[in-house]
Amino acid sequence: MADNVTFTINEKEVSVPARTLLVDAARMAGVEIPVFCSHPKLDPVGCCRMCLVEVDGPRGTAMMASCTMPVGDGMVVRTDTEQVRTVQEANLAFILLNHPLDCPICDKGGECPLQDQTMRFGPGISQLIEPKRLAKKHYDISDTIVLDQERCVLCWRCIRYLEEWEDKPQLGLFERGNETIVDIQEGRPVDAKTGGNIIDLCPVGALTNRVSRFAYRPWEIERTPSICMHCSVGCNVRLDSRTHQLRRIVGRENMQVNDQWICDKGRFAHAWVNDENRLAAPLVRKNGKLTAVQWSEALAYIAAKLTDIKEKFGADSIGAIGSGKISNESNYALQRFMRGVIGTNNIDHRDGGDVAALPTGLPALTEVMKPQYGPDPQVDTVLLFGVDPSEELPVLDLHLKRAVLRGGAKLIIAHPRKVELTRYDGPYLAYQPGGEPALLGRLQQAVENSGTSENGSAIGAAAKLLTESERTLIIYGPMAARGKDGPAVRDALEGLAQAAGEGARLAYVGLDGNAQGCRDMGVLPDQLPGQFPLDDDEARSRLEKLWGCTLSTFAGYTYKQMLDSQEMKALFVNGANPADESPDWAASLDNLDLLVVTDLLSTETAQKADVVLPALGWSESDGTYTNLERRVQRAPKAVTNPKSRAAPDWMMLMHLAKQMGVEWSFSDARSVTAEIATAVPAYSGLSWEALGDQGSQWDADAAPAEAEQGSTRGASADGPDNSEYPLSLVTGTVLYDGGTLFGLTEEMHGIAHGAKVTLNPADAAAIGVDAGSKVSVHSEQGSLELEAAVDAQVQTGTAWIPESLPGAPVGALLNGSNTQQVKVERR
Amino acid sequence: MELGNFLKGATEIGKAMGVTLKHLRQRPVTVEFPHEDIPIYPRFRGRHELRRYANGLERCIGCSLCEAACPTEAIYVEAAENDPNAPLSPGERHAKVYELNLLRCVFCGDCEEACPTEAIVLGHDFAMANYERKDFVLTKEELLNPGMPKVIIRPE
């Protein structure tokens, strides 16, 4: 820190950075000042008056609110005098005037700052005989948050969080004086995607968790530091468990990743962990029915079948699908099994070989973060291309909003929908699926001629911003770079980044929790672990030595090719659900000789399987996950189901390998982590112990130089203008989808997206549908029955149907590319 | 000498017979349990009971404070939310599961002390023998419906 100031607190001289608030300075000096409204991540308001301390001033000693007062040089502060104690006691008595003291039934009881401070600083007796104020108790301000107005001490923390971080002022104070209450506006629940953080912030039990309501008491839970796996931000969380059950998730601070915030999906959608329908025993199809068997029988059956298929049809008739939702260890073991035991490169995941990605993800999340007391973000302009952080990466969304509001960053958004972040008036560049290369071409041209070619338009404004900014970050996601146009889009983005100047960088972010790790582990048909190309001799010989086998140099099938191809005879599906994505794929899975599904729940794909292996997932087995900025983080085992016979993936694959004559020497998940550190040079040194509770980023320079992509997959022309199918289909991810991991949390059904197609009001009027009408959507491939919704966020000429909706696989409409024309009809 | 011994022996026998004769006039202390009730003091700490209010609502709100106070971890509580239309207890919260392991319990009464609603009390039933280990774990149903112990409360 540049300049320090020295002050005296309780006769002790302490030096702290200038502009530090007195309350924080005291904490640094080891002096506790009780607070309710003050919070190190929110602006000071000084409304609870709990933090009054004696400060010597020019006009004598005064009682000052330490949470709003910056430390001055030579200041003399006392926190332990009789007067301070009297004021603290009086204040607590005042705060408790209307507090109902229903601690026995309050979820905060046991970890409540008000309880703790009443015990430490309170008067010890109550002189109150008057009746307390009555207000609304336990009423829902959203589907997941319960408000108890009687317990509220009016500290403004929730209000300030929603204003300062979420930029959605959805809570406020109403009435005056003794009647003051915190409330939502009539009929408008809190819908901020990270609104659940106000539960953690509340210093009393006014805001509590609807999903975990009454499910735990703070003194009886086990706390496991872990990470969230719902998206690739990899927020740090704490898992609170008891009696083999996950009871609650709260945010955990990691200033490199999520500050201390987590989104509502990460906080509330955990019912699947203890769901009673979890697979608990291996199943083998006998007489057409999946029957529970012993592990040995299931593995022997798979091994015999695989050996048979390999002999008859060759190793390349066997494939495996990994997943960005499962750990590095699981993915690594799966690809080692395919490459080392089966001898094929047919291994991929959903956003794998079909997406033109970049190897290293974001440079660092801290570059876009603006903590309360910290440096400004290092980037000055962020171009989001085909990424909607509000739905896909909510905590990145939070960081970006903060960077715009407090860090002076500018946003440029290019997306088929006018996404939520467009409310910060950066240029919004609309395009329709398939129009990405054209848009990027125009943008690059405009950047090169300083905006003259697009004068006055959004593209011109964007080009001007890109030219002016010194540290641009361009972020694109899998939706923009999928299918045969993918490489063209990526090349165009690279061109744009070059044109935008030296400080401009381009980053690809995957969306699944372990999207980056999945690539790093080599769950790709054309890359070995460490993202080395198959023909990299050094990488290959290293792995051959480590695994004791010879590796194939022929690129395998991608995810889509494996599912489309008729030549596949056996398929491993681990943590993926292709049958739910498209009816065609569901049919092609039926034609396989052997389908082995490893999953947590009986998915549509698992119901088609010949063998279903019950897996241990996140929170049940040790695993590491790599987030979108290459941070490898630990997710240790927190709960166990004593009745389940499920096993971690590496263990089942190790036993299967043994049945097929290959000995692996893993003893536990951490030994797999250790082998990954050997097999992937970028992960060297990242052992379980070394990762610690905050994770560790792998060095971007350790990634192999990007291989030249063949030009076999050329860019397509603009989408055909089909008058029979007038609307262009826009698909993508929504936060509250119908996926298995989200859908099992019943409390959140009310906010789930639902099986809907969203249209622009103009298109809806032209077709004659209103919000809520039943419609059918047709394409050349098939049709879907959905409910209509109308939103100006959707451009004219497009129809927005997200992926993973309950009972509505958008894949039914797609022909495999990311451009598809549809028509919507009332039914 | 012999006479002396004889007299000494006779005195001793007389003393002993005196004790016998004295007790012959008193009522016997043996109680023919279970055919007769046993007298105990009101503060006797026996088998636990969960009490109800006069209107039939359970006193227990599932706060788990008894569980926290229990030195032997004999109590297990799971709370749940009341259905507002058919509440089990006053307020928002009730005990969904309340289990008490008599094999662990040391009958210290700390649960009684901790209870904010005087729901859990140590009753007067002392006849807790059973045939199966699992039967020593009292469920909420058993705690709410204690039998009539065969006791007479005697004055302190």
Interface residues (C-beta under 8 A of the other chain):
Chain A: D102 P104 I105 G109 K137 H138 R213 F214 A215 R217 W219 E220
Chain B: I61 G62 C63 S64 L65 E67 A68 A79 A80 E81 G91 E92 R93 P116 T117
